Amino acid sequence: MPLEEVKDSLPRSEKHVAVSLDVSNAQEMVNGLNSSEAALDRHPMVGVFANAGVGGPNEFGAQDRWEEIIRINLTGTYNTLMACKPHL
């Protein structure tokens, strides 16, 4: 289900904002949360659900995904929490 559809399915959906950001990019997280699209001046942040993650097979070698997995699953969680902290 696309992000906007999820938001629209929530009770009082006008009180919610859906913004898609790359959690592995700390500056994008900060910029996104400070944007007019996020509207945190009108809709204060009351909680954070840092749930971005990738999985699937990984094998050592040319197709190794270790860096991608760490960047999204670990660094992305850290970036999310640190970027949201000033807004809580």
N, C-alpha and C positions, 0 to 999 in steps of 0.2 A: 504494500500500500504506500503510495507516495506521501512524503512528509506533510504536505498541505492537507491531504485527505485525513491523515491521522489527527492533525490539529482540529480540523473541522468536525471530527467525530466526538471531540471532548465536550463535556457540559460547559456551557458559557465559553464557547470557543473564541469569542471576541476578546476574552481576557488572556489568551495565550498567543505566543508568537513562535513560528517555526523558522529557523534559520539553519541552513546547511553550511558547515565549515569543515576545513581540513584540520583535524585535531593534531596531526603531526607537525603543523606549522604554527608555532607559538604566536608569531606576529599576526597571522590571519585570525587566530582566536581572539586576540586583544582587539584588533580592528573590527571584527565582526560584532563583538559584544558592545563596543562603543559606537556602533553605527546607528543611524536613524531607523534602519530596518529592524534591529533588535528592540528598539523602543524601550530600553530599560528605564528611561526617565518617566514613561507613562505606565509601564508594566514592570514593577520591581521584581527582581529575581528572588525567589524564596527557597530554592533548592537546586541541587545539581545532580544529574544522573549521568555519570561518566561511563558510558557503556559502549564506546566504539571499540571494535576489535575485528581482527581477521584470523582465520584459522586455515585448516586444510593441511595437506601433506607438505612436508619440507624435507629435502634431501641435500646433503652436502654436495657441492659441485656447482656447475654452471647455472643451474636453475634454483640455487639456494635462495630462500626467501627470508632468511634469518633477520637481516637488517630491516626489511619491510615490517615483519612481525613485531620486532622490538620498537620500531619507530611509531607504529600505530597503537599497539596494545599497551606499551609501558609509557613511552614518551608522550603519547597522545592523552593518556589519562592524567599525567602530571600537568601537561599544558592546559587541559580543560580545567582542572581544579585551581591552578594558579591564576589563570585568566579570569575565572569566575569569582575568586576570593574577594576582590575589591567591591563587587556588586552585592555581596551578601551581608 
